[in-house]
Amino acid sequence: MTYSPLFPTPAPRSIGLAISAGAAVAVACAFVVGLIGGATNTQFAYGAVLIGFLAGLVMRKIRADTQTAIAGAVVALAGSALSSVIALTLHVVKVGQVPLSFVLGHESTIISDVPHYIGFFGFLCWAIAAYVGWATAAGRGRRRGYRRMRGAAAVAGEAPPYGTATTQVPYGTGPGQDQGQMGYTGSGFTVPPGQVPGTGAADQSPGT
């Protein structure tokens, strides 16, 4: 749809709406990933990537710019951290046979133990999630495809317009030959040798 002065381009949606939607998706995914990681006692790397992708995708649907991309990275990172906290909480409840209400009352201790629980691989998963959230919210893949389309259109635009006649030299015509004798009309078409003025049988001299 094209917008005219009578129908101005609508203003972009607020960044707050994009952050709110992305945060809601990140929290929901964090609970799912955290429950899976806590139940299996594993670092669910693909879950962190999923958090970043889904949060960034929702934010991009609402607003796509640099601010949204940065916010997408932060939201994805926070969602990954939350999933690790949930996983550790469930792990303590399951392995230590500690009531959930008691663990939730000492959640600050759980948070401080997260770095020891996830290790280097866990922080790597956080970094991947942040990058995926940033790249998805920025729509880098879509922009690259759009740039390729624009580049192809620009190259195609360098060709002569349709219907424009170009000067073509007939085959066999060299620099030293008379193009008029070869039937060259100047419009890109050639006339058969027998129909060129001055070359027919009626126009030739008797001694030729």
Residue pairs with C-beta under 8 A, 6 or more apart in sequence:
3 9
12 63
12 65
13 62
13 63
14 63
15 63
15 67
15 68
15 71
17 62
17 63
18 58
18 59
18 62
18 63
18 68
18 71
18 137
19 59
19 71
19 75
21 58
21 59
21 62
22 55
22 56
22 58
22 59
22 71
22 72
22 75
22 133
22 137
23 55
23 75
23 78
23 79
25 54
25 55
25 58
26 51
26 54
26 55
26 75
26 76
26 78
26 79
26 82
27 79
27 82
29 47
29 50
29 51
29 54
29 55
29 79
29 83
30 51
30 79
30 80
30 82
30 83
30 86
31 83
31 86
32 47
33 44
33 47
33 48
33 50
33 51
33 83
33 86
33 87
34 82
34 83
34 84
34 85
34 86
34 87
34 89
34 90
35 86
35 87
35 90
36 44
36 47
36 87
37 43
37 44
37 47
37 83
37 84
37 86
37 87
37 90
38 86
38 87
38 88
38 89
38 90
38 91
38 94
39 90
39 94
41 91
41 95
43 118
43 119
43 121
43 122
43 125
44 83
44 87
45 121
45 124
45 125
45 128
47 83
48 80
48 83
48 125
48 126
48 128
48 129
49 125
49 128
49 129
49 132
51 76
51 79
51 80
51 83
51 129
51 133
52 72
52 73
52 76
52 79
52 80
52 128
52 129
52 130
52 131
52 132
52 133
52 136
53 132
53 133
53 136
55 72
55 75
55 76
55 79
55 133
55 136
55 137
56 69
56 72
56 75
56 76
56 132
56 133
56 134
56 135
56 136
56 137
56 138
57 136
57 137
59 68
59 71
59 72
59 75
59 137
60 68
60 72
60 136
60 137
60 138
60 139
62 68
64 137
64 138
64 139
66 138
68 137
68 138
69 134
69 135
69 137
69 138
70 134
71 137
72 133
72 134
72 136
72 137
72 138
73 130
73 131
73 133
73 134
73 137
74 130
74 133
75 133
76 129
76 130
76 132
76 133
76 134
77 126
77 129
77 130
77 133
79 129
80 125
80 126
80 129
80 130
81 114
81 126
84 114
84 117
84 118
84 122
84 126
85 107
85 110
85 111
85 114
87 117
88 110
88 113
88 114
88 117
89 100
89 103
89 104
89 107
89 110
91 117
92 98
92 103
92 110
93 99
93 100
93 103
103 110
114 122
115 122
115 123
118 125
135 141
160 166
165 187
165 188
166 188
167 186
167 188
168 188
169 179
169 184
170 179
170 182
170 183
170 184
170 190
172 182
173 179
173 182
173 184
180 196
181 196
181 198
181 199
182 190
182 193
182 196
183 190
183 191
183 192
183 193
183 195
183 196
184 190
185 191
193 199
194 200
197 203
